[in-house]
Amino acid sequence: MGFEGITYTVLTFGCQMNKHDSERVRGMLEALGAISVDSIEEADVVVYMTCCVREAADMRLFGQVASMKNIPLREGSPLHKRIVAIGGCIGQRDGEELFKRLNNVSVVFGTHNLASLPGLIESALEDGSLHAEIKDSAESFPSDPPTSREMPWAAWLPITIGCNNFCSYCIVPYVRGREKSRPLEDIVQEAERLVNDGVLEITLLGQNVNSYGRDLYGKPRFADVLEAVGSTGIKRLRFATSHPKDLTEEVMGKFATLPALMPALHLPVQSGSDRILQAMNRRYTSGHYLGLVEKLRQKCPEIALSTDIIVGFPGETEQDFLATYDLVEKVGFHQVFSFIYSKREHTPAARIVDNTPRETIQDRFDRLVKLVETQAEALNQKDCGKNVDVLIEGASKKDETRLVGKTPKHQTVHAPLPPQTDIAVLRGTIQQVRIEKAGPWYLSGTLLSA
């Protein structure tokens, strides 16, 4: 089987796990001779890796796929018709129903059978018919397909798949399946290969990394994963995502003792109201969450915290919202990913009747965003005047004369590219930048070394 002369593009919606799955799709297709292109117009095969956590992602997918009917095949394409494949969470959820809703789709696959995609595409190329394969669960941890990384110096490293938490608003357990951990030895071996391949930053992935190993070893062993991967020689180590109910003292302590572990943690709180947290089935209180924040800052005073918050969960009152607002004021997050509640079919929260006016929910959302922006700018201002190590990602998309990169706290940094300096030489290296200016979502300064 080979895809020589066939071009492809992958469009990704959603979480880091989807981004990693997309890298595997690219790796599989390129291993068979397919050529990566940047646009749908140039692509013979278009693969969508989808998310169904919020309604907006559904609408975006259906709109984009429907509009492709008006985009002709590129000149010189060996195909008679463009192959459109839909995978990820919407593929898993809707299966063959997608063929009825989108009549230009040829292939559908789910979250548990990524490795089947090349064969499904090949079958569609050979007979021109529709091909779908959806599995209810993964037979083993899916760590075999080749990967084509977006950035050679940075890698996603999945350690768990699936989720056992069943938060009442969340569809992930239904489309990603039950939690399954990857053996520790496999994780360490892949980390060592990545380090030997020149990777500077590894991000450990899972829907809830803190519960890693409970299914394999009878108890969580995430702290062991951090210690083992941090000892491979990796320069920067991160992880996502953490559930507050499973964040242990041992894991928090690694921020103080493990040099490779970056001082940044994404810890979703979702709400500051204990009543709403209970309705969400989050299994912790706002007091417990604030206690975790206090311990984290005792162990790592410089740690930058980010979080997720849902505004307008069914039944949320003004008092509930103010509890969330108060928690955000107390914590001081570097970044908050705030969302207006999106009803997802088949989840318990979808059955809750709520008559809160949309304009009331939007007003709460706007107030929260304003608070977060003010706090984030104040926190970033504290780094002005400091020399900070920045992992250079390349030139800014808006201005090619400015470079962009990430600090250990995962802040975005911009700096002028020194005269007659090739950005390709700096890309994927760690350089010092003196921070001179800060906004809510960025730092800027001057490159000190090159």
SULTA-V583275 format. One line per field, one symbol per residue. psi: psi as a letter, one per 40 degrees, with the letter a starting at -180 (. if undefined). A space follows every 10 residues. Layout:
BEGIN
psi->???
END
This chain:
BEGIN
psi->hifhehiiih hhiaiddddd dddddddddd deeihhidid dehdhhhhhi ifdidddddd ddddddeede hiiiheheid ihhhhhaadd ddddbedddd dgeehdhhia eefdeedddd ddddddeeii hihhidihdi hgediihhid hdehihghdi iihedfieeh edddeeaihh ihhddddddd ddddddeehd hhhhiidgdd ehedddeeih fdddddddde eeehdhhiih ihhdeehidd ddddddehdd highhhghdd iehdddddde fdfiiddddd dddddddddg dehhhiiihh hfihehiddd dddddddddd dgidihghih hhhhieidde ehhhehiddd dddddddddd dddddddddd deeheihhhh hhdaihddhe ehiiahidef ihhiihhihf hhddddheih ihhhheiiad eiiiahhdi.
END
